[in-house]
Amino acid sequence: MKGQERTAIEAVAGRLSAKWEEGSDAADAHILVAGKRVAVDVMALKRRGTRQGNVAKPRLRFDKVATRLIDRLQATSRKTVPDGTTVLLTITAPIRLASKTTVSLEDRIKAVLGRGSPGRDEKATVHGNRVRIRLFEGGADRAPKLIGFVHNSDSDPLLLLNMTCEWLELVGVEAGRRAPRLGAERWLIVTSARGSSCLEADRHIHSQLRMTTDFRKTFMVFGDGRVEMLAG
């Protein structure tokens, strides 16, 4: 077991006041908690970008207008985005012309898909809102077709896109790992070199991924040592 994995398991076990032991072929480790022996997988997000240290907290918006816009774009993407591709989108708040903005974004996403430029960001201003669109290709079949963020204008959209790519790469790695034993409870521990200021964004991204159904609980161990539960 690598030092980073051991440190992460120790951090989670410490938070739960539990004991742990190294695993076997079916798991990286086992945590002994409340009389149960739980199988644990440990995975690391591969950091993208050049930022160092703890970054400014991304401030996301989840008001009704923001939620409806992203929901509509996700519904459309399920019909228009090919398997293995995920559209990543950021848009600044407030959104004052929601219907027109949604239609414009649907058209722009179709145009980006037609050009097929993975990893290259499309930047635009749509009805007064700054937008970034990026294609992530080669992901797992179970990856969502669109992940979107509505955020305050002082938040860094590039950080949000890079973080999402990190998670999508993790999903691809997790999909190719060993098959778990049927009926066994599994937890996931994810490590990140980023600081815990990104917790809200990590929770939002994680909630969009189908891997949330594979693990009863998901913990995250940040580069600043903080341990948080993402799901469970």
Protein Blocks (a to p, Z undefined) as FASTA:
>chain_A
ZZklmmmmmmmmmmnopacddddfkbmbdcdeehiacdddddddddedjbecjddddddd
fbfklmmmmmmmmmmmmmmpcghiacddddddddfblmlmmmmmmmmmmmmmmnopghia
cdddeehiacdddddehiafkbcfbdcddddfkbcfklmmmmmmmmmmmmmmmmmmccdd
ehiacddddddfbdfklmmmmmmmmmmpmklmmpmbdcdddfkopacdfbZZ
